[in-house]
């Protein structure tokens, strides 16, 4: 069952993380909660850790989604 409030008011819910990020296990746990709630999301996993090598392309991708 979709969460109508969240999905109607937040048209872009974007999550990203590096494949070697120290918080990746928590990110994956959150995936289960998000799916259970029926929230629509866009998620990407980039090569790298918890640093600007991941955040920079993540920000670029996100900015292109919200400013189109």
Backbone as ProteinMPNN parsed JSONL, in Angstrom:
{"seq_chain_A": "XXXXXXXXXXXXXXXXXXXXXXXXXXXXXXXXXXXXXXXXXXXXXXXXXXXXXXXXXXXXXXXXXXXX", "coords_chain_A": {"N_chain_A": [[0.846, -1.184, 0.0], [0.675, 2.129, -0.938], [2.083, 5.072, 0.504], [0.063, 7.637, 0.663], [0.23, 10.385, 1.413], [3.017, 11.018, 1.583], [3.972, 10.198, -0.971], [2.407, 11.804, -2.655], [3.121, 14.429, -2.02], [5.877, 14.609, -1.993], [7.639, 14.494, -4.615], [10.096, 13.706, -5.566], [12.138, 11.554, -4.086], [15.181, 10.966, -3.225], [17.898, 8.87, -2.701], [21.235, 8.118, -1.912], [24.395, 6.402, -1.847], [27.759, 5.373, -1.147], [29.436, 2.461, -2.402], [31.3, 1.454, -0.643], [30.731, 2.71, 1.722], [30.705, 3.445, 5.192], [28.258, 3.452, 6.394], [26.594, 1.83, 4.978], [25.198, -0.548, 5.677], [23.158, 0.401, 7.326], [21.799, 1.986, 5.49], [20.784, -0.004, 3.811], [19.073, -1.284, 5.616], [17.215, 0.748, 5.955], [16.113, 0.707, 3.417], [14.372, -1.503, 3.493], [12.396, -0.586, 5.263], [11.397, 1.619, 3.859], [10.376, 0.372, 1.56], [8.436, -1.237, 2.755], [6.643, 0.699, 3.654], [5.722, 1.634, 1.274], [6.75, 3.803, -0.044], [7.749, 5.788, -2.754], [10.852, 5.8, -4.26], [14.026, 6.959, -5.476], [17.039, 5.492, -5.825], [20.566, 5.295, -5.626], [23.692, 3.678, -5.934], [26.963, 4.504, -5.636], [30.38, 4.159, -6.763], [32.73, 4.072, -4.18], [33.432, 5.61, -0.945], [32.421, 7.111, 2.154], [32.466, 9.976, 1.337], [33.539, 12.913, -0.574], [33.969, 11.956, -3.145], [31.832, 10.398, -3.691], [29.643, 11.976, -2.903], [29.732, 14.213, -4.59], [29.05, 13.338, -7.355], [26.569, 12.357, -6.643], [25.153, 14.634, -5.77], [25.129, 16.047, -8.192], [23.549, 14.357, -9.836], [21.133, 14.426, -8.378], [20.483, 17.178, -8.452], [19.996, 17.507, -11.177], [17.669, 16.048, -11.41], [15.762, 17.5, -9.913], [15.685, 20.012, -11.072], [14.691, 19.89, -13.653]], "CA_chain_A": [[0.0, 0.0, 0.0], [1.457, 3.351, -1.033], [1.841, 6.136, 1.473], [-0.451, 8.697, -0.208], [0.725, 11.711, 1.771], [4.418, 11.173, 1.186], [4.128, 10.072, -2.422], [1.749, 12.926, -3.333], [3.743, 15.716, -1.721], [7.32, 14.553, -2.236], [7.701, 13.86, -5.93], [11.423, 13.131, -5.766], [12.811, 11.114, -2.867], [16.425, 10.425, -3.775], [18.865, 8.41, -1.707], [22.437, 7.568, -2.537], [25.452, 5.998, -0.92], [28.9, 4.724, -1.78], [29.445, 1.008, -2.185], [32.178, 1.175, 0.499], [30.366, 3.628, 2.804], [30.613, 2.786, 6.495], [26.847, 3.432, 6.789], [25.829, 1.089, 3.966], [24.268, -1.51, 6.297], [21.988, 1.181, 7.769], [21.109, 2.362, 4.253], [20.04, -1.183, 3.37], [17.978, -1.465, 6.576], [16.202, 1.757, 5.624], [15.438, 0.237, 2.201], [13.262, -2.385, 3.874], [11.344, 0.248, 5.855], [10.828, 2.424, 2.776], [9.563, -0.522, 0.732], [7.278, -1.646, 3.564], [5.714, 1.834, 3.708], [5.244, 1.928, -0.068], [7.255, 5.1, -0.485], [8.464, 5.744, -4.029], [12.18, 6.385, -4.108], [15.079, 6.753, -6.461], [18.255, 5.264, -5.05], [21.745, 4.959, -6.413], [24.91, 3.324, -5.221], [28.117, 4.967, -6.405], [31.646, 3.597, -6.294], [33.436, 4.92, -3.223], [33.087, 5.536, 0.468], [31.636, 8.192, 2.756], [33.307, 11.132, 1.035], [33.142, 13.748, -1.708], [34.006, 11.197, -4.4], [30.459, 9.898, -3.85], [28.672, 13.06, -2.731], [29.74, 15.111, -5.758], [28.153, 12.844, -8.411], [25.225, 12.228, -6.071], [24.532, 15.957, -5.84], [24.906, 16.361, -9.607], [22.385, 13.586, -10.288], [19.946, 14.934, -7.694], [20.165, 18.511, -8.975], [19.406, 17.347, -12.507], [16.301, 15.544, -11.245], [14.811, 18.476, -9.373], [15.667, 21.235, -11.873], [14.338, 19.661, -15.059]], "C_chain_A": [[0.888, 1.242, 0.0], [1.101, 4.315, 0.092], [1.367, 7.352, 0.685], [0.086, 10.08, 0.142], [2.139, 11.905, 1.239], [4.564, 11.171, -0.325], [3.466, 11.214, -3.189], [2.48, 14.246, -3.15], [5.245, 15.748, -1.947], [7.533, 13.771, -3.526], [9.06, 13.242, -6.236], [12.03, 12.827, -4.405], [14.032, 10.333, -3.32], [17.373, 10.082, -2.646], [20.058, 7.843, -2.439], [23.465, 7.256, -1.458], [26.594, 5.396, -1.728], [28.909, 3.238, -1.478], [30.375, 0.585, -1.046], [31.893, 2.096, 1.685], [30.211, 2.856, 4.107], [29.171, 2.702, 7.002], [25.978, 2.617, 5.833], [24.834, 0.105, 4.591], [23.007, -0.79, 6.785], [21.144, 1.606, 6.571], [20.241, 1.202, 3.772], [18.881, -1.501, 4.322], [16.844, -0.481, 6.284], [15.447, 1.383, 4.355], [14.213, -0.6, 2.541], [12.095, -1.578, 4.445], [10.63, 1.044, 4.767], [9.926, 1.568, 1.894], [8.301, -0.945, 1.473], [6.213, -0.55, 3.602], [5.164, 2.206, 2.336], [5.682, 3.278, -0.6], [8.025, 4.914, -1.791], [9.802, 6.447, -3.854], [13.022, 6.14, -5.349], [16.34, 6.584, -5.635], [19.38, 4.863, -5.975], [22.89, 4.611, -5.476], [26.075, 3.659, -6.141], [29.373, 4.256, -5.914], [32.318, 4.573, -5.323], [32.919, 4.76, -1.816], [32.2, 6.676, 0.914], [32.428, 9.489, 2.579], [32.829, 11.846, -0.229], [33.214, 13.034, -3.044], [32.646, 10.572, -4.704], [29.472, 11.064, -3.839], [28.598, 13.979, -3.949], [28.852, 14.584, -6.885], [26.717, 12.65, -7.917], [24.49, 13.564, -6.171], [24.21, 16.333, -7.285], [23.67, 15.642, -10.129], [21.094, 14.119, -9.67], [19.525, 16.291, -8.254], [19.52, 18.417, -10.351], [17.972, 16.833, -12.424], [15.331, 16.64, -10.825], [14.719, 19.753, -10.195], [15.363, 20.984, -13.337], [12.968, 20.165, -15.361]], "O_chain_A": [[1.76, 1.38, 0.858], [-0.036, 4.358, 0.561], [2.192, 8.042, 0.088], [0.368, 10.871, -0.759], [2.409, 12.865, 0.518], [5.212, 12.05, -0.892], [3.925, 11.56, -4.277], [2.457, 15.094, -4.042], [5.823, 16.827, -2.081], [7.597, 12.541, -3.521], [9.16, 12.348, -7.077], [12.393, 13.738, -3.661], [13.927, 9.182, -3.744], [17.621, 10.89, -1.751], [19.915, 7.171, -3.46], [23.414, 7.763, -0.338], [26.401, 4.962, -2.864], [28.444, 2.807, -0.423], [30.252, -0.528, -0.536], [32.741, 2.242, 2.564], [29.658, 1.756, 4.129], [28.892, 1.956, 7.941], [24.751, 2.711, 5.881], [23.729, -0.055, 4.072], [21.905, -1.326, 6.665], [19.915, 1.585, 6.635], [19.095, 1.405, 3.371], [17.821, -1.941, 3.877], [15.667, -0.834, 6.356], [14.266, 1.704, 4.223], [13.148, -0.427, 1.949], [10.937, -1.861, 4.141], [9.402, 1.132, 4.758], [8.832, 1.994, 1.523], [7.221, -1.005, 0.885], [5.018, -0.842, 3.583], [4.235, 3.009, 2.242], [5.054, 3.831, -1.502], [8.845, 4.004, -1.919], [9.859, 7.57, -3.353], [12.758, 5.242, -6.148], [16.672, 7.451, -4.827], [19.172, 4.179, -6.977], [23.031, 5.169, -4.388], [26.165, 3.167, -7.266], [29.422, 3.802, -4.772], [32.453, 5.76, -5.621], [32.087, 3.899, -1.528], [31.344, 7.151, 0.167], [32.986, 10.028, 3.535], [31.855, 11.442, -0.863], [32.573, 13.471, -3.999], [32.351, 10.255, -5.857], [28.569, 11.126, -4.673], [27.522, 14.466, -4.298], [27.971, 15.312, -7.342], [25.767, 12.767, -8.691], [23.34, 13.615, -6.607], [23.142, 16.876, -7.566], [22.833, 16.252, -10.793], [20.08, 14.249, -10.356], [18.341, 16.522, -8.5], [18.595, 19.17, -10.654], [17.15, 17.154, -13.282], [14.207, 16.702, -11.322], [13.764, 20.513, -10.033], [15.742, 21.79, -14.187], [12.506, 20.056, -16.497]]}, "name": "protein", "num_of_chains": 1, "seq": "XXXXXXXXXXXXXXXXXXXXXXXXXXXXXXXXXXXXXXXXXXXXXXXXXXXXXXXXXXXXXXXXXXXX"}
